[in-house]
């Protein structure tokens, strides 16, 4: 009887893992079932530009129907919401459709929950377009904009707006003195700040916005009392772990206070040897980025194969070097490579690698 390897989540982590596993499992013994509530794969790096401009019609390029090639004939994609799961060998996953699926191995790859422009409702192409058109209209109509949060999301969105809506006043309000967070050295954070200023974006550091609704006269007052002209406030504070399912199914002890999933270095859940987690949801001291996924997947693939063969799970995740490519619109950007002394590269590298194409061609090749 063919046994199931169930992957919950159809984002970057789930699909990369499914593709890597499919190349190594014996289809006569096991099959992969990837379960996602989305009907389209959302290429997150393109969402901010897509929400800012209709130029390039990114809604037709960045939100892709799930193909079948990545599963290599060794599984299927089920479009449903997982309502709960039970631990065990076999365990069982319950779906919103009423269906239940037994599993020998379960991998949780549920990713982050997002707000604002990045919160793409990938239920249908029509819903995607409706969401993007709404944000494009808001940004077009706004006379001045405040972005709450100066991490990667806030910085990249400000760069897109500055490029496609030249001259529109944009202010980032951030809790830190410099953009990004202290994981990145000051030299790269200052380079990002310089890039923002070059594009006319104002930056207010060591401050917060607590009331996200502008006053009737189009102003926002920060916690420190600074008054900023703005008739549109966009929250750009990043994502939060989408782990409610884990808490409901395994209990609160499976999560940390920040709602991330507790994992062993093998990326198995403690006390549940046939349940793994990867991606943004895991409790690990690192920046949560898609660039980390291949390393997570490599560990999980090795350990899943060992588990299926009755061998000890010995592969361990030891972390990854920090690296980030930050777009400042399609013609500019800043790159940081956390190797050697910490390398900072400017627009030529950033544009070539990400800013111009947003890595859409690479995503299509991977996820089709």
Secondary structure, DSSP 8 states (H G I E B T S, - for coil): --EEEEEE--SHHHHHHHHHHHTTS-TTTEEEEEEES-SEEE-GGGHHHHHH--TT-GGGTSEEE--SGGGTTSEEEEES-EEEEE-SSSEEEEETTS-EEEESEEEE---EE--GGG---TT-HHHHHHHHHHHHHHHHH-SEEEEE--SHHHHHHHHHHHHHTTT-EEEEE-SSSSSS-TTS-HHHHHHHHHHHHHTTEEEE-S------S--TTSEEE-TT--EEE-SEEEE----EE--HHHHHHH-GGGB-TTS-B---TTSEETTEEEEEE-GGGB--SS---GGGHHHHHHHHHHHHHHHHTT------------EEEEESSTT-EEEEE-STT-EEE-HHHHIIIIITTTTHHHHHHHH-
